[in-house]
Amino acid sequence: MKTLIYFMHPEAEKSVRGRQILDTLKFKTNITIRELSTIYKKRPSFTPEEIKAEQEIILQHDRMIFMYPMFWYNMPAYGRTFLDNLFTVGFAYIEGAETNAKLEGKKFKCIATLGATSEFFVAESLGTPEMIQCQMKALCLFTGMKYEGSDFYFAEDGDEKVAKICAAFD
């Protein structure tokens, strides 16, 4: 299975755990890694040519992964801007149609790194990460992608968690 990872950290060089995961996965021949902050230099918009090129890259893969630090219970704004520009009518969905567009059947997963501990994320206070990922489930439902779940890397997680996340790609 060909996997495409979009790394959406606005300061990729400062991401200790994100970098550790990417450094482990970059040697796998079935994985393509796209670091958005490196490629697009955190610009607020993308040219039509860039969007078309990224869409073509997506079509060459079976699975897409969004990997990002969780900021305010969401992906960083830059990642959201990228998503809003990329998932266009006719590519991600067909307006008013019962069938989906070109993403239908692709697999989708999120990997989120968090600076807080898992104890911080409880339903009684701010909500669990799983609750927060409802928007990614909705994204998959709307586009016809198959949601494979999310992996969360909390402050207390160690190298074993990185190994577990990376082992899922074997």
N, C-alpha and C positions, 0 to 999 in steps of 0.2 A: 504494500500500500504506500503510495506516494503522499507524504505529509508536508504541508506548508505551515510554517510557524511565523506569525507576525508578532514581533517583539515590540511592544508599545510603551517602553519606558522613555520618558522625556529626557532623562539623563542616563543613558544606557551604561556609560562607563562607571557610574556610581552604584549600579545594581549588583550587590554581592551575590545574592542567591540566584537572581535571574541569569547573571553571567555564568555562574557555576552550572546551572542547568543547560544553558546554551553551549558552553564549552564541552560538556559531556555529549551532547547530541550532534554537534557539528560534524563529527566524523562518520556519521551514518549516511550511507549513500542514498537512502530513500527519503531524506529530510532536506528541505530547503528552508533556510532561515532568512527572513527579511527584517532588518532592524530599521524601523521607520525613522527614528531620529537621525540615523546616519544617512539614510537614503534621501530623505526629504528635508532635513535640517529644520524641523519643527515649523515649517511654513503653515499658514492658516488655511490654505486651499491648494488644490492640485489642478494641473492642466488637464484638458480632455485627453491628451496623449498619454499622460501618466496614469490616468484612470483606466484607459483602455489597456495599457500594458499590464497593470496589476490584475485586471480582470482576466487577461489571457493567462497569466501565471496561475491564477486560481483554477482555471479550467484544466490545467495540466496536472492537477493534484486530486487525490481522492478524499483527503481530510485536511481541514483547516483548523489551526489552533491560534487563539488569541492569548498571548502571554503578556501580563502587565502587572504593575504594582497597583493595589487597590487604593484609590484616592477617593475619599468621601463616598465610599460604598459603590464605586464605579470604576471603570477604566479611566485613565487620564484623559483630559479633554482632547488632547491631540489624537489619541486613538479613536475617540468618538467622532471627531471631524473626519478622520480617514474613512471610518465606516460609513458615515453619512454621504461622503462623496463617492465611495466605491459601490455601494449597494443601490444601484439605480434601477428605475423602471426598465423592464426588458432584460435586465441581467439578473437581479436578485428576485424580482417578482414581476408579475404581469397584473396590472391594475384591472380589477373587475373580473379576472379569469379564475376559474376553479382549479386550474393547474398552475404550477409554479414555473419559474424561468430556469435559467441555467445552473442554479445551485442545487436543484432538487436531487436528493439522493446522496449528496456529499456528506461526510461526517464532520462534526464540529465539536470542539472542546475548548475549555478555558483553563489556563493555569494562572493563578493570581498569587502574588507574594504580598504579605501584610506585615507591617511593622509592629502590630499589636499582637497580644497573645490570644489564644483561642478562647480563654475565659472572658475576654472582652466582648466576644460575639455570642450573646445569648438572646433568645427570643424575647425575654422579658424586658430587655433594655433597647438595644439597637438592631436586633435581628441577626439571625445566623447568616453566614455567607451563602448558604443554600437559598435562603429567602431572597437575598440580594441578587442572586443569579437568575431570577425569574425573567428578567429582560433578555438574557441570552437564550433561554428556553423559548421565549416568544419569538425571538429573531429566527430561530430554527423552524418553528411552526409556520411562520409567515413565508419563509423562503423554501420550505421543503427539505431543509437539511436535517440530518439525524443527530440529535444532541447526545453526546457521549459523556456528559457530566463536566464537573469542574474539579480541579485539584487546587487546594489552598495550602500555601506554605506560611505558617505562622512564626512569630518571633522565637518561640521555644523549640521549633523544629530544627533538627540537626541534619547532618550529612545523610543519615539513613533515609530521610524523607526525600531528599534530592535523588538518591539512588532508586527509591521506589517510583518516583515520578518518571525518571528516565527509563526504568526497566519496562514501563508500559509501551515503549517504542521498539522493543526487541521483537 
